[in-house]
């Protein structure tokens, strides 16, 4: 593993072409932050048409 690249964990996926756009992913990320994962955020999946909710920490 490259120390310059943090390990990301995908918590949730939402289709980018959905009727609500990224809002379902944003809502999920906000819920994760409220539950103690302050680094949960939404990114666009590389090479995909999906929004990903990711965290830089490992989930258990």
Phi and psi in degrees as a GROMACS rama.xvg file:
@    title "Ramachandran Plot"
@    xaxis  label "Phi"
@    yaxis  label "Psi"
@TYPE xy
-81.2213  121.392  UNK-2
-63.9414  -21.235  UNK-3
-76.2099  -18.6259  UNK-4
-108.489  107.362  UNK-5
-65.9845  151.243  UNK-6
-77.7857  126.051  UNK-7
-103.567  145.693  UNK-8
-117.371  127.171  UNK-9
-84.2686  121.406  UNK-10
-93.7883  -30.6968  UNK-11
-159.72  153.806  UNK-12
-129.707  140.995  UNK-13
-134.826  136.615  UNK-14
-66.0181  135.164  UNK-15
-71.1361  -23.721  UNK-16
-89.9511  9.29912  UNK-17
-69.2882  163.285  UNK-18
-65.6257  -20.8441  UNK-19
-104.842  7.34758  UNK-20
59.4245  -134.414  UNK-21
-85.8226  -1.4538  UNK-22
-60.0942  -39.6714  UNK-23
-65.0542  -37.4198  UNK-24
-67.7868  -42.1609  UNK-25
-62.5296  -40.8719  UNK-26
-64.8338  -40.9688  UNK-27
-65.1844  -43.5847  UNK-28
-62.0806  -41.5722  UNK-29
-63.2584  -40.3074  UNK-30
-64.1081  -39.3999  UNK-31
-65.0332  -40.0194  UNK-32
-64.1374  -39.3939  UNK-33
-66.1107  -25.2259  UNK-34
-93.8172  11.0769  UNK-35
105.893  11.3059  UNK-36
-111.842  81.2629  UNK-37
-64.9294  -16.7248  UNK-38
-97.696  8.01692  UNK-39
-66.6036  129.139  UNK-40
-149.606  167.264  UNK-41
-103.783  132.38  UNK-42
-133.08  160.357  UNK-43
-85.5119  130.665  UNK-44
-64.7285  133.3  UNK-45
-66.562  128.07  UNK-46
69.2051  17.569  UNK-47
-135.599  169.766  UNK-48
-107.199  51.4695  UNK-49
-135.303  144.473  UNK-50
-91.4329  134.505  UNK-51
-114.908  136.15  UNK-52
-95.7946  118.262  UNK-53
-123.487  159.958  UNK-54
-135.337  150.894  UNK-55
-84.9878  -5.71406  UNK-56
-106.548  156.581  UNK-57
-80.4599  133.634  UNK-58
-88.9858  156.359  UNK-59
